[in-house]
Amino acid sequence: MYSGPGFNEVQVGERFENSMTLTETHIVMGAGLFGDFNPLHTNQRFASDSRYGTRIAHGYLTTAFMAAQLGMVFHTTAIAYLEHTSRFTAPVRAGDTLTMVWTVSGLDEKPKHDGGIVTLAGTCRNQDGIKVAEAEAKMLIANGTPR
């Protein structure tokens, strides 16, 4: 069975990348899931008069996409997702293709947990290369087993 990399298998500078296209469905479902019906997300007439000119995605959606990638990378070795901070730098709209790149920026061994804390710096860009968010995450990761 395939497993994600263990703490003992990652190195500072290692990168993980993934892309996805955010759709209208993501925004509509996000409003319902988050309970955030701000008209910038749900009312085209209102949003068309805003500084964005159209409806924009919830910041939660961008953050969720970013965090989900790490959940998939470390899908069998993750013990806990400890921290996630985000800064949003540009709006995201339905139809945008987001590319998330995480880079391992720190490793803190935790022998008690047979692994350690992996710190990652992330950048999310749209299809035009515009940075829409940046983040930092910390995950407690178990050591991997020899393959």
Biotite code that builds the C-alpha atoms (Angstrom):
import biotite.structure as struc

atoms = struc.array([
    struc.Atom([0.000, 0.000, 0.000], chain_id="A", res_id=1, res_name="MET", atom_name="CA", element="C"),
    struc.Atom([1.246, 3.487, -0.852], chain_id="A", res_id=2, res_name="TYR", atom_name="CA", element="C"),
    struc.Atom([1.824, 5.807, 2.059], chain_id="A", res_id=3, res_name="SER", atom_name="CA", element="C"),
    struc.Atom([2.692, 9.463, 2.377], chain_id="A", res_id=4, res_name="GLY", atom_name="CA", element="C"),
    struc.Atom([6.215, 10.468, 3.333], chain_id="A", res_id=5, res_name="PRO", atom_name="CA", element="C"),
    struc.Atom([7.215, 10.161, 6.947], chain_id="A", res_id=6, res_name="GLY", atom_name="CA", element="C"),
    struc.Atom([8.901, 12.810, 9.031], chain_id="A", res_id=7, res_name="PHE", atom_name="CA", element="C"),
    struc.Atom([12.200, 10.992, 8.560], chain_id="A", res_id=8, res_name="ASN", atom_name="CA", element="C"),
    struc.Atom([11.721, 11.064, 4.770], chain_id="A", res_id=9, res_name="GLU", atom_name="CA", element="C"),
    struc.Atom([11.166, 14.787, 4.114], chain_id="A", res_id=10, res_name="VAL", atom_name="CA", element="C"),
    struc.Atom([13.820, 17.459, 3.804], chain_id="A", res_id=11, res_name="GLN", atom_name="CA", element="C"),
    struc.Atom([13.874, 21.227, 4.152], chain_id="A", res_id=12, res_name="VAL", atom_name="CA", element="C"),
    struc.Atom([13.337, 22.671, 0.684], chain_id="A", res_id=13, res_name="GLY", atom_name="CA", element="C"),
    struc.Atom([11.191, 19.770, -0.546], chain_id="A", res_id=14, res_name="GLU", atom_name="CA", element="C"),
    struc.Atom([8.131, 20.945, -2.531], chain_id="A", res_id=15, res_name="ARG", atom_name="CA", element="C"),
    struc.Atom([4.622, 19.599, -3.018], chain_id="A", res_id=16, res_name="PHE", atom_name="CA", element="C"),
    struc.Atom([2.383, 21.018, -5.765], chain_id="A", res_id=17, res_name="GLU", atom_name="CA", element="C"),
    struc.Atom([-1.218, 20.504, -6.831], chain_id="A", res_id=18, res_name="ASN", atom_name="CA", element="C"),
    struc.Atom([-3.820, 22.324, -8.946], chain_id="A", res_id=19, res_name="SER", atom_name="CA", element="C"),
    struc.Atom([-7.599, 22.420, -9.152], chain_id="A", res_id=20, res_name="MET", atom_name="CA", element="C"),
    struc.Atom([-10.277, 24.558, -10.745], chain_id="A", res_id=21, res_name="THR", atom_name="CA", element="C"),
    struc.Atom([-12.639, 26.212, -8.285], chain_id="A", res_id=22, res_name="LEU", atom_name="CA", element="C"),
    struc.Atom([-16.214, 26.065, -9.576], chain_id="A", res_id=23, res_name="THR", atom_name="CA", element="C"),
    struc.Atom([-19.529, 27.770, -8.969], chain_id="A", res_id=24, res_name="GLU", atom_name="CA", element="C"),
    struc.Atom([-20.562, 24.640, -7.084], chain_id="A", res_id=25, res_name="THR", atom_name="CA", element="C"),
    struc.Atom([-17.686, 25.078, -4.618], chain_id="A", res_id=26, res_name="HIS", atom_name="CA", element="C"),
    struc.Atom([-18.854, 28.623, -3.833], chain_id="A", res_id=27, res_name="ILE", atom_name="CA", element="C"),
    struc.Atom([-22.519, 27.673, -3.431], chain_id="A", res_id=28, res_name="VAL", atom_name="CA", element="C"),
    struc.Atom([-21.724, 24.638, -1.291], chain_id="A", res_id=29, res_name="MET", atom_name="CA", element="C"),
    struc.Atom([-19.212, 26.686, 0.703], chain_id="A", res_id=30, res_name="GLY", atom_name="CA", element="C"),
    struc.Atom([-21.872, 29.261, 1.582], chain_id="A", res_id=31, res_name="ALA", atom_name="CA", element="C"),
    struc.Atom([-24.111, 26.490, 2.902], chain_id="A", res_id=32, res_name="GLY", atom_name="CA", element="C"),
    struc.Atom([-21.363, 24.639, 4.741], chain_id="A", res_id=33, res_name="LEU", atom_name="CA", element="C"),
    struc.Atom([-19.846, 27.744, 6.334], chain_id="A", res_id=34, res_name="PHE", atom_name="CA", element="C"),
    struc.Atom([-23.137, 29.579, 6.864], chain_id="A", res_id=35, res_name="GLY", atom_name="CA", element="C"),
    struc.Atom([-21.504, 32.598, 5.220], chain_id="A", res_id=36, res_name="ASP", atom_name="CA", element="C"),
    struc.Atom([-24.046, 34.156, 2.877], chain_id="A", res_id=37, res_name="PHE", atom_name="CA", element="C"),
    struc.Atom([-22.248, 37.479, 2.516], chain_id="A", res_id=38, res_name="ASN", atom_name="CA", element="C"),
    struc.Atom([-23.572, 39.015, -0.723], chain_id="A", res_id=39, res_name="PRO", atom_name="CA", element="C"),
    struc.Atom([-20.018, 39.251, -2.099], chain_id="A", res_id=40, res_name="LEU", atom_name="CA", element="C"),
    struc.Atom([-20.251, 35.440, -2.347], chain_id="A", res_id=41, res_name="HIS", atom_name="CA", element="C"),
    struc.Atom([-23.932, 34.890, -3.060], chain_id="A", res_id=42, res_name="THR", atom_name="CA", element="C"),
    struc.Atom([-25.503, 37.918, -4.784], chain_id="A", res_id=43, res_name="ASN", atom_name="CA", element="C"),
    struc.Atom([-24.321, 38.725, -8.300], chain_id="A", res_id=44, res_name="GLN", atom_name="CA", element="C"),
    struc.Atom([-26.183, 42.037, -8.465], chain_id="A", res_id=45, res_name="ARG", atom_name="CA", element="C"),
    struc.Atom([-24.598, 43.237, -5.232], chain_id="A", res_id=46, res_name="PHE", atom_name="CA", element="C"),
    struc.Atom([-21.145, 41.870, -6.107], chain_id="A", res_id=47, res_name="ALA", atom_name="CA", element="C"),
    struc.Atom([-21.175, 43.410, -9.600], chain_id="A", res_id=48, res_name="SER", atom_name="CA", element="C"),
    struc.Atom([-21.227, 46.846, -7.930], chain_id="A", res_id=49, res_name="ASP", atom_name="CA", element="C"),
    struc.Atom([-18.364, 45.923, -5.588], chain_id="A", res_id=50, res_name="SER", atom_name="CA", element="C"),
    struc.Atom([-14.657, 46.546, -6.096], chain_id="A", res_id=51, res_name="ARG", atom_name="CA", element="C"),
    struc.Atom([-14.402, 42.969, -7.454], chain_id="A", res_id=52, res_name="TYR", atom_name="CA", element="C"),
    struc.Atom([-17.028, 43.365, -10.182], chain_id="A", res_id=53, res_name="GLY", atom_name="CA", element="C"),
    struc.Atom([-18.389, 39.867, -9.602], chain_id="A", res_id=54, res_name="THR", atom_name="CA", element="C"),
    struc.Atom([-18.922, 37.333, -6.842], chain_id="A", res_id=55, res_name="ARG", atom_name="CA", element="C"),
    struc.Atom([-15.776, 36.014, -5.176], chain_id="A", res_id=56, res_name="ILE", atom_name="CA", element="C"),
    struc.Atom([-15.028, 32.781, -3.374], chain_id="A", res_id=57, res_name="ALA", atom_name="CA", element="C"),
    struc.Atom([-14.877, 32.577, 0.401], chain_id="A", res_id=58, res_name="HIS", atom_name="CA", element="C"),
    struc.Atom([-11.383, 32.764, 1.830], chain_id="A", res_id=59, res_name="GLY", atom_name="CA", element="C"),
    struc.Atom([-12.273, 29.504, 3.594], chain_id="A", res_id=60, res_name="TYR", atom_name="CA", element="C"),
    struc.Atom([-12.370, 27.750, 0.220], chain_id="A", res_id=61, res_name="LEU", atom_name="CA", element="C"),
    struc.Atom([-8.857, 28.833, -0.657], chain_id="A", res_id=62, res_name="THR", atom_name="CA", element="C"),
    struc.Atom([-7.621, 27.839, 2.799], chain_id="A", res_id=63, res_name="THR", atom_name="CA", element="C"),
    struc.Atom([-9.420, 24.486, 2.589], chain_id="A", res_id=64, res_name="ALA", atom_name="CA", element="C"),
    struc.Atom([-7.835, 23.743, -0.791], chain_id="A", res_id=65, res_name="PHE", atom_name="CA", element="C"),
    struc.Atom([-4.436, 24.602, 0.628], chain_id="A", res_id=66, res_name="MET", atom_name="CA", element="C"),
    struc.Atom([-4.859, 22.440, 3.735], chain_id="A", res_id=67, res_name="ALA", atom_name="CA", element="C"),
    struc.Atom([-6.426, 19.537, 1.853], chain_id="A", res_id=68, res_name="ALA", atom_name="CA", element="C"),
    struc.Atom([-3.325, 19.179, -0.288], chain_id="A", res_id=69, res_name="GLN", atom_name="CA", element="C"),
    struc.Atom([-1.240, 18.507, 2.811], chain_id="A", res_id=70, res_name="LEU", atom_name="CA", element="C"),
    struc.Atom([-3.805, 16.003, 4.037], chain_id="A", res_id=71, res_name="GLY", atom_name="CA", element="C"),
    struc.Atom([-3.383, 14.122, 0.780], chain_id="A", res_id=72, res_name="MET", atom_name="CA", element="C"),
    struc.Atom([0.437, 14.353, 0.738], chain_id="A", res_id=73, res_name="VAL", atom_name="CA", element="C"),
    struc.Atom([0.742, 13.020, 4.299], chain_id="A", res_id=74, res_name="PHE", atom_name="CA", element="C"),
    struc.Atom([-2.382, 10.848, 4.067], chain_id="A", res_id=75, res_name="HIS", atom_name="CA", element="C"),
    struc.Atom([-1.090, 7.916, 6.124], chain_id="A", res_id=76, res_name="THR", atom_name="CA", element="C"),
    struc.Atom([1.658, 9.535, 8.169], chain_id="A", res_id=77, res_name="THR", atom_name="CA", element="C"),
    struc.Atom([-0.131, 12.633, 9.504], chain_id="A", res_id=78, res_name="ALA", atom_name="CA", element="C"),
    struc.Atom([-0.842, 12.500, 13.218], chain_id="A", res_id=79, res_name="ILE", atom_name="CA", element="C"),
    struc.Atom([-2.267, 16.021, 13.578], chain_id="A", res_id=80, res_name="ALA", atom_name="CA", element="C"),
    struc.Atom([-2.638, 19.242, 11.611], chain_id="A", res_id=81, res_name="TYR", atom_name="CA", element="C"),
    struc.Atom([-1.387, 21.630, 14.298], chain_id="A", res_id=82, res_name="LEU", atom_name="CA", element="C"),
    struc.Atom([-1.488, 25.123, 12.807], chain_id="A", res_id=83, res_name="GLU", atom_name="CA", element="C"),
    struc.Atom([-2.522, 26.963, 9.664], chain_id="A", res_id=84, res_name="HIS", atom_name="CA", element="C"),
    struc.Atom([-2.236, 30.695, 9.088], chain_id="A", res_id=85, res_name="THR", atom_name="CA", element="C"),
    struc.Atom([-3.297, 32.343, 5.853], chain_id="A", res_id=86, res_name="SER", atom_name="CA", element="C"),
    struc.Atom([-3.026, 35.723, 4.214], chain_id="A", res_id=87, res_name="ARG", atom_name="CA", element="C"),
    struc.Atom([-5.249, 36.429, 1.228], chain_id="A", res_id=88, res_name="PHE", atom_name="CA", element="C"),
    struc.Atom([-3.681, 38.692, -1.390], chain_id="A", res_id=89, res_name="THR", atom_name="CA", element="C"),
    struc.Atom([-6.131, 38.655, -4.329], chain_id="A", res_id=90, res_name="ALA", atom_name="CA", element="C"),
    struc.Atom([-9.728, 37.540, -4.930], chain_id="A", res_id=91, res_name="PRO", atom_name="CA", element="C"),
    struc.Atom([-10.608, 34.076, -6.215], chain_id="A", res_id=92, res_name="VAL", atom_name="CA", element="C"),
    struc.Atom([-13.535, 33.622, -8.593], chain_id="A", res_id=93, res_name="ARG", atom_name="CA", element="C"),
    struc.Atom([-15.460, 30.663, -9.985], chain_id="A", res_id=94, res_name="ALA", atom_name="CA", element="C"),
    struc.Atom([-13.483, 29.268, -12.898], chain_id="A", res_id=95, res_name="GLY", atom_name="CA", element="C"),
    struc.Atom([-10.070, 30.121, -11.455], chain_id="A", res_id=96, res_name="ASP", atom_name="CA", element="C"),
    struc.Atom([-7.525, 27.311, -11.544], chain_id="A", res_id=97, res_name="THR", atom_name="CA", element="C"),
    struc.Atom([-5.514, 27.445, -8.352], chain_id="A", res_id=98, res_name="LEU", atom_name="CA", element="C"),
    struc.Atom([-2.016, 26.025, -8.030], chain_id="A", res_id=99, res_name="THR", atom_name="CA", element="C"),
    struc.Atom([-0.770, 25.427, -4.523], chain_id="A", res_id=100, res_name="MET", atom_name="CA", element="C"),
    struc.Atom([2.917, 24.947, -3.763], chain_id="A", res_id=101, res_name="VAL", atom_name="CA", element="C"),
    struc.Atom([4.049, 23.967, -0.282], chain_id="A", res_id=102, res_name="TRP", atom_name="CA", element="C"),
    struc.Atom([7.748, 24.014, 0.619], chain_id="A", res_id=103, res_name="THR", atom_name="CA", element="C"),
    struc.Atom([9.121, 22.334, 3.742], chain_id="A", res_id=104, res_name="VAL", atom_name="CA", element="C"),
    struc.Atom([10.687, 25.174, 5.733], chain_id="A", res_id=105, res_name="SER", atom_name="CA", element="C"),
    struc.Atom([11.429, 23.472, 9.039], chain_id="A", res_id=106, res_name="GLY", atom_name="CA", element="C"),
    struc.Atom([11.702, 20.133, 10.806], chain_id="A", res_id=107, res_name="LEU", atom_name="CA", element="C"),
    struc.Atom([11.402, 19.666, 14.576], chain_id="A", res_id=108, res_name="ASP", atom_name="CA", element="C"),
    struc.Atom([11.976, 16.095, 15.723], chain_id="A", res_id=109, res_name="GLU", atom_name="CA", element="C"),
    struc.Atom([9.551, 14.759, 18.358], chain_id="A", res_id=110, res_name="LYS", atom_name="CA", element="C"),
    struc.Atom([10.889, 11.337, 19.452], chain_id="A", res_id=111, res_name="PRO", atom_name="CA", element="C"),
    struc.Atom([7.992, 10.883, 21.912], chain_id="A", res_id=112, res_name="LYS", atom_name="CA", element="C"),
    struc.Atom([5.672, 10.757, 18.885], chain_id="A", res_id=113, res_name="HIS", atom_name="CA", element="C"),
    struc.Atom([8.058, 8.696, 16.704], chain_id="A", res_id=114, res_name="ASP", atom_name="CA", element="C"),
    struc.Atom([8.154, 11.567, 14.218], chain_id="A", res_id=115, res_name="GLY", atom_name="CA", element="C"),
    struc.Atom([8.165, 15.331, 14.309], chain_id="A", res_id=116, res_name="GLY", atom_name="CA", element="C"),
    struc.Atom([6.664, 18.648, 13.311], chain_id="A", res_id=117, res_name="ILE", atom_name="CA", element="C"),
    struc.Atom([6.974, 19.609, 9.668], chain_id="A", res_id=118, res_name="VAL", atom_name="CA", element="C"),
    struc.Atom([6.636, 23.340, 9.019], chain_id="A", res_id=119, res_name="THR", atom_name="CA", element="C"),
    struc.Atom([5.632, 24.318, 5.498], chain_id="A", res_id=120, res_name="LEU", atom_name="CA", element="C"),
    struc.Atom([5.386, 27.631, 3.659], chain_id="A", res_id=121, res_name="ALA", atom_name="CA", element="C"),
    struc.Atom([2.702, 27.775, 0.996], chain_id="A", res_id=122, res_name="GLY", atom_name="CA", element="C"),
    struc.Atom([1.801, 29.943, -1.950], chain_id="A", res_id=123, res_name="THR", atom_name="CA", element="C"),
    struc.Atom([-1.403, 29.701, -3.967], chain_id="A", res_id=124, res_name="CYS", atom_name="CA", element="C"),
    struc.Atom([-1.594, 31.281, -7.442], chain_id="A", res_id=125, res_name="ARG", atom_name="CA", element="C"),
    struc.Atom([-4.342, 31.500, -10.021], chain_id="A", res_id=126, res_name="ASN", atom_name="CA", element="C"),
    struc.Atom([-4.077, 30.578, -13.710], chain_id="A", res_id=127, res_name="GLN", atom_name="CA", element="C"),
    struc.Atom([-2.570, 33.985, -14.476], chain_id="A", res_id=128, res_name="ASP", atom_name="CA", element="C"),
    struc.Atom([0.229, 33.490, -11.948], chain_id="A", res_id=129, res_name="GLY", atom_name="CA", element="C"),
    struc.Atom([-1.283, 36.008, -9.526], chain_id="A", res_id=130, res_name="ILE", atom_name="CA", element="C"),
    struc.Atom([-0.645, 35.100, -5.898], chain_id="A", res_id=131, res_name="LYS", atom_name="CA", element="C"),
    struc.Atom([-4.054, 34.794, -4.217], chain_id="A", res_id=132, res_name="VAL", atom_name="CA", element="C"),
    struc.Atom([-2.872, 33.509, -0.833], chain_id="A", res_id=133, res_name="ALA", atom_name="CA", element="C"),
    struc.Atom([0.138, 32.598, 1.214], chain_id="A", res_id=134, res_name="GLU", atom_name="CA", element="C"),
    struc.Atom([0.179, 30.385, 4.271], chain_id="A", res_id=135, res_name="ALA", atom_name="CA", element="C"),
    struc.Atom([2.204, 28.566, 6.862], chain_id="A", res_id=136, res_name="GLU", atom_name="CA", element="C"),
    struc.Atom([1.251, 25.162, 8.220], chain_id="A", res_id=137, res_name="ALA", atom_name="CA", element="C"),
    struc.Atom([2.583, 22.864, 10.909], chain_id="A", res_id=138, res_name="LYS", atom_name="CA", element="C"),
    struc.Atom([1.824, 19.167, 10.953], chain_id="A", res_id=139, res_name="MET", atom_name="CA", element="C"),
    struc.Atom([2.858, 16.418, 13.340], chain_id="A", res_id=140, res_name="LEU", atom_name="CA", element="C"),
    struc.Atom([4.043, 13.578, 11.089], chain_id="A", res_id=141, res_name="ILE", atom_name="CA", element="C"),
    struc.Atom([5.005, 10.023, 12.042], chain_id="A", res_id=142, res_name="ALA", atom_name="CA", element="C"),
    struc.Atom([8.234, 8.531, 10.814], chain_id="A", res_id=143, res_name="ASN", atom_name="CA", element="C"),
    struc.Atom([7.791, 6.477, 7.684], chain_id="A", res_id=144, res_name="GLY", atom_name="CA", element="C"),
    struc.Atom([8.628, 2.828, 7.385], chain_id="A", res_id=145, res_name="THR", atom_name="CA", element="C"),
    struc.Atom([11.385, 1.606, 5.099], chain_id="A", res_id=146, res_name="PRO", atom_name="CA", element="C"),
    struc.Atom([10.033, 0.609, 1.701], chain_id="A", res_id=147, res_name="ARG", atom_name="CA", element="C"),
])
